[in-house]
Amino acid sequence: MEHYYQTFDTDRGKLVALYRNDSQLTFEGAKVIGAQAIGEKFMSLAFKASQHKLDSVDYQMSPQGGLFVFVTGQILVQSKSHLIP
């Protein structure tokens, strides 16, 4: 998780390499499907700099051999704090 959030905070365009075409992401209530769409979502975010503070991380295997990852915490954005839904 450290690699993921460090990359998100410093160069989120590189995160697309961690997703597949059938990957799904929910970010602030918006569901996004596919590596390219997820990358576009990250690049469209209004803030450029961020810092993550994780409260909990839970993993569960999916029936297709992937992982479900559930993360709670905060994103600190331009001197503001927003809860991760």
N, C-alpha and C positions, 0 to 999 in steps of 0.2 A: 504494500500500500504506500510505503514511503516514496518509492520511485514514481508511482502514479501521481500523487498529489504534489510532489516536488516539480514534476514535469508540467502539471496543470498550472502551477503558480509561476513558472518561469518561461515556458514555451509550449502552450497547450496545443498548438498545431501538430506537434509530434505525437499526440495521444491517438490519432487515427490508426497508427500502426498496431495498437493494442486491441483493436476491434475487428470483427469479421462482418461480412455482408448480412448475416442474420442476427447480429448483436442488437440489443435493445437498451435504451437508456431513458430514464425518467429524470428530468432536471427541472425543478421548480414547477412540477405538475405537467410539463410537456413531455409526451412520449415521442422518442425519436428512434427510428429503425435503420440499421445499416451503417457501416463504417464511414462512408462519405457523408451521410446526413448528420451523424454524430459530430464529425469533424467540423462541418459547417455550423452546427449549433454552437460548439465551443468558440469558434472564431467570430460568431455574431454577438457574443456577449458584450454588453456595454462597457464593462470594466476591463482594464488591461492588466493591472497588478492585483494579486490576491494572495492570501495566506490562509491555509486550512488548519483548523484545530479539531481533531477527531475526538468524539466521545466514545463511540463504539463501532466495531466492524464485525459483521457476522457473514459467514460463508455457508453455502449449501450447494451440493452437487445437483446439477440438472439431469433429467433423464436422457438428454442428448449428449452427455459427456462434458458439458460446460459448467460454469459456476454462476450461481446467483450470489451477488455481493450486496449487502445492505450496510450503508454507512450513515451514521448520524454525527452531527457536530456543527461547526460554524465555518462560514467563509468570511474572512475579514477582507473587505473591499473598499479601497480608497477611504480609509479611516472610518468605515461603517461596518457594522457586524450584521450579518444576515444568517438566520438559522437555515440549515440544510433541511428541506422537507423530508 
